[in-house]
Amino acid sequence: MSAGCCVCGLSDARALVVVPLKGGLRVTLCGTHDLVHRRAGGRARSVAELKVACGERRSENRRARPKGEHDELAQRLSDAFTRERRNSERRAG
């Protein structure tokens, strides 16, 4: 095995696997990037294609939203874990 995942560089041998790419090249991936590669259909032929396939999928404009502007799930999670909304009866005593 090589030094680490060819996408993210993770070097913990317990999390690494060697995967053949479509063109026959064998590369080392962490479990997460192996899963992403398999879910994408295993079509990558090179490390460059693999990095593109495993790259950031969130759009940049979501990160640039004004503070306080969330999607519905984010707002529900925020509300559920905001201390001010909890009342003392719900806490274990």
N, CA, C and O atoms as a MOPAC input file, in Angstrom:
PM7 MOZYME 1SCF
protein

 N      0.83100 1    -1.19300 1     0.00000 1
 C      0.00000 1     0.00000 1     0.00000 1
 C      0.87100 1     1.25000 1     0.00000 1
 O      1.98100 1     1.24400 1     0.53400 1
 N      0.37200 1     2.30000 1    -0.59000 1
 C      1.13200 1     3.55100 1    -0.63300 1
 C      1.00400 1     4.28700 1     0.69300 1
 O      0.44600 1     3.75800 1     1.65400 1
 N      1.51800 1     5.50000 1     0.74100 1
 C      1.54000 1     6.28800 1     1.96600 1
 C      0.15600 1     6.65600 1     2.47800 1
 O     -0.00800 1     6.88500 1     3.67600 1
 N     -0.83000 1     6.71900 1     1.61700 1
 C     -2.15800 1     7.10000 1     2.08200 1
 C     -3.15000 1     7.20800 1     0.95300 1
 O     -2.85100 1     6.89400 1    -0.19900 1
 N     -4.34600 1     7.66000 1     1.30800 1
 C     -5.41600 1     7.84200 1     0.33500 1
 C     -4.97300 1     8.85500 1    -0.72300 1
 O     -4.50700 1     9.94500 1    -0.39100 1
 N     -5.11900 1     8.49000 1    -1.98100 1
 C     -4.66900 1     9.39100 1    -3.04900 1
 C     -5.57800 1    10.60600 1    -3.21300 1
 O     -5.23700 1    11.53000 1    -3.95200 1
 N     -6.73100 1    10.62200 1    -2.53700 1
 C     -7.63700 1    11.77500 1    -2.62100 1
 C     -7.40300 1    12.72800 1    -1.45000 1
 O     -7.22400 1    13.92800 1    -1.65200 1
 N     -7.40500 1    12.19200 1    -0.21700 1
 C     -7.32500 1    13.07200 1     0.95200 1
 C     -6.02900 1    12.95500 1     1.73900 1
 O     -5.73300 1    13.80300 1     2.58000 1
 N     -5.25100 1    11.90300 1     1.47100 1
 C     -3.98200 1    11.74300 1     2.16100 1
 C     -4.05500 1    10.99600 1     3.47800 1
 O     -3.02500 1    10.82900 1     4.13000 1
 N     -5.22800 1    10.53800 1     3.90100 1
 C     -5.34900 1     9.78400 1     5.14200 1
 C     -4.36400 1     8.62900 1     5.12400 1
 O     -4.29300 1     7.88900 1     4.14300 1
 N     -3.59700 1     8.46600 1     6.20700 1
 C     -2.54500 1     7.45100 1     6.19100 1
 C     -2.74900 1     6.33500 1     7.20900 1
 O     -1.86500 1     5.49200 1     7.36700 1
 N     -3.86300 1     6.30200 1     7.89100 1
 C     -4.15400 1     5.24200 1     8.85600 1
 C     -4.44000 1     3.95100 1     8.09100 1
 O     -5.47700 1     3.82600 1     7.44000 1
 N     -3.51600 1     2.99400 1     8.17200 1
 C     -3.62300 1     1.75600 1     7.39300 1
 C     -4.91200 1     0.99100 1     7.66300 1
 O     -5.36600 1     0.23100 1     6.80800 1
 N     -5.50800 1     1.18000 1     8.83700 1
 C     -6.75000 1     0.47700 1     9.17200 1
 C     -7.91900 1     0.93000 1     8.31200 1
 O     -8.90800 1     0.20900 1     8.18200 1
 N     -7.81800 1     2.11300 1     7.72700 1
 C     -8.92300 1     2.66300 1     6.94700 1
 C     -8.65800 1     2.64600 1     5.44700 1
 O     -9.44500 1     3.19600 1     4.67500 1
 N     -7.55700 1     2.02200 1     5.02100 1
 C     -7.16300 1     2.08500 1     3.61500 1
 C     -7.43800 1     0.78100 1     2.87400 1
 O     -7.33600 1    -0.31000 1     3.43500 1
 N     -7.78700 1     0.92500 1     1.60200 1
 C     -7.98000 1    -0.21400 1     0.70900 1
 C     -7.31500 1     0.10200 1    -0.62400 1
 O     -7.17100 1     1.26600 1    -0.99600 1
 N     -6.91500 1    -0.93600 1    -1.33300 1
 C     -6.36600 1    -0.76100 1    -2.67700 1
 C     -7.48400 1    -1.08600 1    -3.65200 1
 O     -8.10300 1    -2.14700 1    -3.57700 1
 N     -7.73600 1    -0.15300 1    -4.57300 1
 C     -8.87100 1    -0.25600 1    -5.49200 1
 C     -8.37800 1    -0.15800 1    -6.93300 1
 O     -7.58500 1     0.72600 1    -7.25600 1
 N     -8.83600 1    -1.05400 1    -7.79700 1
 C     -8.48500 1    -0.91200 1    -9.21800 1
 C     -9.40600 1     0.10900 1    -9.88200 1
 O    -10.62500 1     0.05700 1    -9.71600 1
 N     -8.81800 1     1.03000 1   -10.63100 1
 C     -9.62000 1     1.97900 1   -11.39100 1
 C    -10.00200 1     1.34300 1   -12.72300 1
 O     -9.49100 1     0.27900 1   -13.07300 1
 N    -10.87700 1     1.97400 1   -13.44700 1
 C    -11.39200 1     1.41000 1   -14.69200 1
 C    -10.29500 1     1.10400 1   -15.70700 1
 O    -10.40000 1     0.13100 1   -16.45400 1
 N     -9.26500 1     1.90800 1   -15.74300 1
 C     -8.17400 1     1.68500 1   -16.68800 1
 C     -7.16500 1     0.64700 1   -16.23500 1
 O     -6.20600 1     0.37500 1   -16.95900 1
 N     -7.35100 1     0.05000 1   -15.04800 1
 C     -6.44000 1    -0.96000 1   -14.54700 1
 C     -5.46700 1    -0.46100 1   -13.49400 1
 O     -4.86600 1    -1.26900 1   -12.78600 1
 N     -5.29500 1     0.84900 1   -13.36900 1
 C     -4.42100 1     1.42200 1   -12.35900 1
 C     -4.96700 1     1.08200 1   -10.97300 1
 O     -6.17200 1     1.19000 1   -10.74300 1
 N     -4.10100 1     0.67400 1   -10.05200 1
 C     -4.51200 1     0.36200 1    -8.68200 1
 C     -4.09200 1     1.53100 1    -7.78600 1
 O     -2.93700 1     1.95600 1    -7.80700 1
 N     -5.03700 1     2.04000 1    -7.00300 1
 C     -4.77600 1     3.18800 1    -6.12600 1
 C     -5.21900 1     2.87300 1    -4.70800 1
 O     -6.03300 1     1.97900 1    -4.47800 1
 N     -4.67500 1     3.61300 1    -3.77200 1
 C     -5.04800 1     3.47300 1    -2.36500 1
 C     -6.09300 1     4.53300 1    -2.03200 1
 O     -5.92000 1     5.71300 1    -2.33600 1
 N     -7.17600 1     4.09100 1    -1.40400 1
 C     -8.24800 1     4.99900 1    -0.98800 1
 C     -8.61400 1     4.72900 1     0.46300 1
 O     -8.47100 1     3.60800 1     0.94900 1
 N     -9.08500 1     5.75800 1     1.14700 1
 C     -9.66000 1     5.55600 1     2.46800 1
 C    -11.06400 1     4.99100 1     2.26300 1
 O    -11.58500 1     5.01800 1     1.14800 1
 N    -11.66200 1     4.49300 1     3.30100 1
 C    -12.99000 1     3.90200 1     3.19300 1
 C    -14.03000 1     4.86400 1     2.64100 1
 O    -14.88700 1     4.46200 1     1.85400 1
 N    -13.96600 1     6.11700 1     3.03800 1
 C    -14.93400 1     7.10400 1     2.56600 1
 C    -14.81100 1     7.31400 1     1.06200 1
 O    -15.81600 1     7.30400 1     0.35100 1
 N    -13.60300 1     7.50200 1     0.57600 1
 C    -13.43300 1     7.75400 1    -0.85500 1
 C    -13.65100 1     6.48700 1    -1.68400 1
 O    -14.04100 1     6.57700 1    -2.84900 1
 N    -13.40800 1     5.31600 1    -1.10700 1
 C    -13.75800 1     4.07300 1    -1.78300 1
 C    -15.27300 1     4.00700 1    -1.96700 1
 O    -15.75600 1     3.64500 1    -3.04000 1
 N    -16.01700 1     4.35500 1    -0.92400 1
 C    -17.48000 1     4.35200 1    -1.01100 1
 C    -17.97500 1     5.34300 1    -2.05700 1
 O    -18.85700 1     5.01600 1    -2.85100 1
 N    -17.41900 1     6.54500 1    -2.06700 1
 C    -17.81700 1     7.55500 1    -3.05600 1
 C    -17.52100 1     7.04300 1    -4.46800 1
 O    -18.34300 1     7.19000 1    -5.37300 1
 N    -16.35900 1     6.44900 1    -4.64600 1
 C    -15.97200 1     5.91300 1    -5.95500 1
 C    -16.94900 1     4.81900 1    -6.40500 1
 O    -17.39600 1     4.81200 1    -7.55100 1
 N    -17.27200 1     3.90300 1    -5.49800 1
 C    -18.20400 1     2.82700 1    -5.85300 1
 C    -19.60200 1     3.36600 1    -6.14800 1
 O    -20.25900 1     2.91600 1    -7.08700 1
 N    -20.05600 1     4.33000 1    -5.34500 1
 C    -21.39300 1     4.90100 1    -5.57400 1
 C    -21.46600 1     5.67100 1    -6.88500 1
 O    -22.53600 1     5.79300 1    -7.48100 1
 N    -20.32900 1     6.18800 1    -7.33200 1
 C    -20.28100 1     6.90500 1    -8.61600 1
 C    -20.18000 1     5.93100 1    -9.78500 1
 O    -20.09700 1     6.35700 1   -10.93700 1
 N    -20.18600 1     4.64500 1    -9.50800 1
 C    -20.15200 1     3.64800 1   -10.56700 1
 C    -18.76500 1     3.16300 1   -10.90700 1
 O    -18.60200 1     2.37100 1   -11.83500 1
 N    -17.74800 1     3.62100 1   -10.17400 1
 C    -16.38200 1     3.16800 1   -10.40700 1
 C    -15.85000 1     3.50000 1   -11.78700 1
 O    -15.10800 1     2.71000 1   -12.37000 1
 N    -16.21800 1     4.65700 1   -12.31700 1
 C    -15.85200 1     5.02300 1   -13.69000 1
 C    -14.51100 1     5.72400 1   -13.82800 1
 O    -14.01700 1     5.88500 1   -14.94400 1
 N    -13.91700 1     6.14100 1   -12.73100 1
 C    -12.64800 1     6.89200 1   -12.81900 1
 C    -11.54900 1     6.02600 1   -13.42100 1
 O    -11.41700 1     4.84700 1   -13.09200 1
 N    -10.75500 1     6.63600 1   -14.31700 1
 C     -9.64100 1     5.93500 1   -14.96500 1
 C     -8.28800 1     6.41000 1   -14.45000 1
 O     -7.27000 1     5.75900 1   -14.68200 1
 N     -8.27400 1     7.54700 1   -13.74900 1
 C     -7.02000 1     8.11100 1   -13.25800 1
 C     -7.25000 1     8.74200 1   -11.88800 1
 O     -8.38800 1     8.92700 1   -11.45800 1
 N     -6.15900 1     9.06700 1   -11.21800 1
 C     -6.26600 1     9.73200 1    -9.92400 1
 C     -6.93700 1    11.08900 1   -10.09200 1
 O     -7.73300 1    11.49100 1    -9.24300 1
 N     -6.62900 1    11.79800 1   -11.16900 1
 C     -7.25300 1    13.11000 1   -11.41100 1
 C     -8.76400 1    12.97900 1   -11.54600 1
 O     -9.50300 1    13.77400 1   -10.96300 1
 N     -9.24000 1    11.98700 1   -12.30600 1
 C    -10.68200 1    11.76100 1   -12.45000 1
 C    -11.30400 1    11.36500 1   -11.11900 1
 O    -12.42300 1    11.76500 1   -10.80000 1
 N    -10.57200 1    10.57900 1   -10.35000 1
 C    -11.05700 1    10.15100 1    -9.04500 1
 C    -11.22200 1    11.34400 1    -8.11400 1
 O    -12.21500 1    11.44300 1    -7.39400 1
 N    -10.24600 1    12.24800 1    -8.12900 1
 C    -10.33700 1    13.44000 1    -7.28200 1
 C    -11.51600 1    14.31700 1    -7.67300 1
 O    -12.17800 1    14.89200 1    -6.81000 1
 N    -11.78200 1    14.42100 1    -8.97200 1
 C    -12.93900 1    15.20100 1    -9.42300 1
 C    -14.23000 1    14.53100 1    -8.95200 1
 O    -15.13800 1    15.19900 1    -8.45800 1
 N    -14.30400 1    13.21500 1    -9.10700 1
 C    -15.50700 1    12.47600 1    -8.70700 1
 C    -15.75000 1    12.54900 1    -7.21100 1
 O    -16.89700 1    12.54800 1    -6.76400 1
 N    -14.66700 1    12.61400 1    -6.42700 1
 C    -14.78000 1    12.63700 1    -4.96600 1
 C    -14.74100 1    14.04400 1    -4.40000 1
 O    -14.76100 1    14.22500 1    -3.18200 1
 N    -14.68400 1    15.03700 1    -5.26600 1
 C    -14.53100 1    16.41800 1    -4.82000 1
 C    -15.74600 1    16.96600 1    -4.10400 1
 O    -16.77700 1    16.30400 1    -3.98200 1
 N    -15.60100 1    18.17000 1    -3.64200 1
 C    -16.65300 1    18.87700 1    -2.91800 1
 C    -17.89400 1    19.00800 1    -3.78400 1
 O    -17.83000 1    19.53300 1    -4.89600 1
 N    -19.01600 1    18.53300 1    -3.27900 1
 C    -20.25500 1    18.56400 1    -4.04100 1
 C    -21.19300 1    19.69500 1    -3.61500 1
 O    -22.14100 1    20.02300 1    -4.32900 1
 N    -20.93100 1    20.27700 1    -2.47100 1
 C    -21.78200 1    21.38300 1    -2.02500 1
 C    -21.45100 1    22.62500 1    -2.81700 1
 O    -20.28100 1    22.90300 1    -3.08100 1
 N    -22.45800 1    23.36500 1    -3.19500 1
 C    -22.19800 1    24.58100 1    -3.95500 1
 C    -21.67000 1    25.66500 1    -3.02700 1
 O    -22.04600 1    25.74100 1    -1.85700 1
 N    -20.81900 1    26.47700 1    -3.55500 1
 C    -20.21100 1    27.55000 1    -2.76800 1
 C    -21.24600 1    28.56600 1    -2.29700 1
 O    -21.09000 1    29.15200 1    -1.22600 1
 N    -22.29200 1    28.78300 1    -3.07400 1
 C    -23.27400 1    29.80400 1    -2.70000 1
 C    -24.05000 1    29.43100 1    -1.44700 1
 O    -24.59500 1    30.32000 1    -0.79200 1
 N    -24.12500 1    28.12800 1    -1.07800 1
 C    -24.79100 1    27.73400 1     0.16200 1
 C    -24.00600 1    28.23400 1     1.35600 1
 O    -24.59100 1    28.58800 1     2.37900 1
 N    -22.69100 1    28.26800 1     1.23700 1
 C    -21.85800 1    28.72100 1     2.34600 1
 C    -21.91200 1    30.23500 1     2.49300 1
 O    -21.63600 1    30.77300 1     3.56500 1
 N    -22.26100 1    30.90300 1     1.43300 1
 C    -22.24600 1    32.36000 1     1.44600 1
 C    -23.58400 1    32.96500 1     1.88500 1
 O    -23.78000 1    34.17700 1     1.79100 1
 N    -24.48500 1    32.13400 1     2.35600 1
 C    -25.77300 1    32.66600 1     2.80400 1
 C    -25.58300 1    33.59700 1     3.99100 1
 O    -24.68500 1    33.40100 1     4.81000 1
 N    -26.42900 1    34.60400 1     4.07700 1
 C    -26.35400 1    35.50100 1     5.23100 1
 C    -26.61000 1    34.73400 1     6.52700 1
 O    -27.35700 1    33.75500 1     6.53400 1
 N    -26.00100 1    35.17000 1     7.60500 1
 C    -26.17200 1    34.51500 1     8.89800 1
 C    -27.65500 1    34.47100 1     9.25000 1
 O    -28.36600 1    35.46200 1     9.08800 1
 N    -28.11000 1    33.34500 1     9.72200 1
 C    -29.50500 1    33.18800 1    10.10700 1
 C    -30.38000 1    32.64300 1     9.00000 1
 O    -31.52100 1    32.26500 1     9.26300 1
 N    -29.89200 1    32.58700 1     7.77600 1
 C    -30.68300 1    32.05900 1     6.66900 1
 C    -30.29800 1    30.59200 1     6.47000 1
 O    -29.18700 1    30.29800 1     6.02700 1
 N    -31.21000 1    29.67000 1     6.79500 1
 C    -30.93100 1    28.24100 1     6.75600 1
 C    -31.97400 1    27.52900 1     5.92100 1
 O    -33.05000 1    28.06300 1     5.65300 1
 N    -31.64500 1    26.33200 1     5.52000 1
 C    -32.67600 1    25.50800 1     4.94000 1
 C    -33.51800 1    24.95400 1     6.09000 1
 O    -33.15800 1    25.12900 1     7.25400 1
 N    -34.62000 1    24.29600 1     5.78300 1
 C    -35.55500 1    23.85700 1     6.81400 1
 C    -34.91900 1    22.88900 1     7.80800 1
 O    -35.10800 1    23.03900 1     9.01500 1
 N    -34.16700 1    21.90000 1     7.32300 1
 C    -33.54600 1    20.93900 1     8.21900 1
 C    -32.53200 1    21.61500 1     9.13300 1
 O    -32.49300 1    21.33900 1    10.33200 1
 N    -31.71900 1    22.49200 1     8.57600 1
 C    -30.73000 1    23.20100 1     9.38400 1
 C    -31.41400 1    24.03100 1    10.46100 1
 O    -30.92500 1    24.10300 1    11.58900 1
 N    -32.51800 1    24.64700 1    10.13500 1
 C    -33.23500 1    25.45400 1    11.11200 1
 C    -33.81000 1    24.57900 1    12.22300 1
 O    -33.73700 1    24.94700 1    13.39600 1
 N    -34.37700 1    23.43000 1    11.87200 1
 C    -34.92100 1    22.51700 1    12.88600 1
 C    -33.82600 1    22.00900 1    13.82300 1
 O    -34.02400 1    21.94400 1    15.03600 1
 N    -32.67000 1    21.64800 1    13.25800 1
 C    -31.55900 1    21.19000 1    14.08400 1
 C    -31.06900 1    22.30200 1    14.99800 1
 O    -30.79600 1    22.07300 1    16.17600 1
 N    -30.96000 1    23.48600 1    14.45900 1
 C    -30.52800 1    24.62100 1    15.25300 1
 C    -31.49200 1    24.87600 1    16.40800 1
 O    -31.06900 1    25.09400 1    17.54400 1
 N    -32.77800 1    24.84800 1    16.11400 1
 C    -33.79000 1    25.06000 1    17.14600 1
 C    -33.74700 1    23.97000 1    18.21500 1
 O    -33.90300 1    24.25900 1    19.40200 1
 N    -33.53900 1    22.73600 1    17.80700 1
 C    -33.54400 1    21.61500 1    18.74100 1
 C    -32.36300 1    21.66900 1    19.71000 1
 O    -32.46700 1    21.20400 1    20.84500 1
 N    -31.25900 1    22.22600 1    19.27100 1
 C    -30.06500 1    22.21200 1    20.10600 1
 C    -29.68800 1    23.56900 1    20.67600 1
 O    -28.58800 1    23.73400 1    21.20400 1
 N    -30.57500 1    24.53300 1    20.57800 1
 C    -30.32200 1    25.84200 1    21.15900 1
 C    -30.68800 1    25.79800 1    22.63200 1
 O    -31.81800 1    25.45600 1    22.98000 1
 N    -29.74900 1    26.13900 1    23.49700 1
 C    -29.95500 1    26.04500 1    24.94600 1
 C    -31.14500 1    26.88600 1    25.42500 1
 O    -31.87500 1    26.45500 1    26.31700 1
 N    -31.34900 1    28.05200 1    24.86100 1
 C    -32.41300 1    28.93300 1    25.33600 1
 C    -33.79400 1    28.29700 1    25.17200 1
 O    -34.71600 1    28.62200 1    25.92000 1
 N    -33.93900 1    27.40900 1    24.21600 1
 C    -35.24300 1    26.79700 1    23.96500 1
 C    -35.50600 1    25.61600 1    24.88900 1
 O    -36.65100 1    25.18300 1    25.01500 1
 N    -34.47500 1    25.08800 1    25.53600 1
 C    -34.67300 1    23.96700 1    26.44600 1
 C    -35.24000 1    24.48700 1    27.76200 1
 O    -34.88200 1    25.57200 1    28.22000 1
 N    -36.10300 1    23.72200 1    28.34600 1
 C    -36.58600 1    24.12300 1    29.66500 1
 C    -36.03400 1    23.15600 1    30.69600 1
 O    -35.59400 1    22.06000 1    30.35100 1
 N    -36.05400 1    23.55000 1    31.94300 1
 C    -35.39800 1    22.78300 1    32.98500 1
 C    -36.07000 1    21.42900 1    33.21800 1
 O    -35.40800 1    20.50300 1    33.68700 1
 N    -37.35900 1    21.28100 1    32.90800 1
 C    -38.03900 1    19.98900 1    33.13200 1
 C    -37.48000 1    18.90100 1    32.22700 1
 O    -37.54500 1    17.72500 1    32.58400 1
 N    -36.93300 1    19.25300 1    31.07000 1
 C    -36.43400 1    18.26100 1    30.13500 1
 C    -35.05300 1    17.75000 1    30.51600 1
 O    -34.61700 1    16.72600 1    29.98900 1
 N    -34.36700 1    18.42100 1    31.40200 1
 C    -33.02400 1    18.01800 1    31.77500 1
 C    -33.05400 1    16.96600 1    32.86300 1
 O    -33.88100 1    17.01300 1    33.77400 1
 N    -32.14300 1    16.02000 1    32.75400 1
 C    -32.04200 1    14.98000 1    33.78500 1
 C    -31.52700 1    15.62600 1    35.07400 1
 O    -30.63500 1    16.47300 1    35.02800 1
 N    -32.05800 1    15.24700 1    36.17200 1
 C    -31.66900 1    15.91600 1    37.38400 1
 C    -31.13900 1    15.02200 1    38.36400 1
 O    -30.76400 1    15.45400 1    39.45400 1

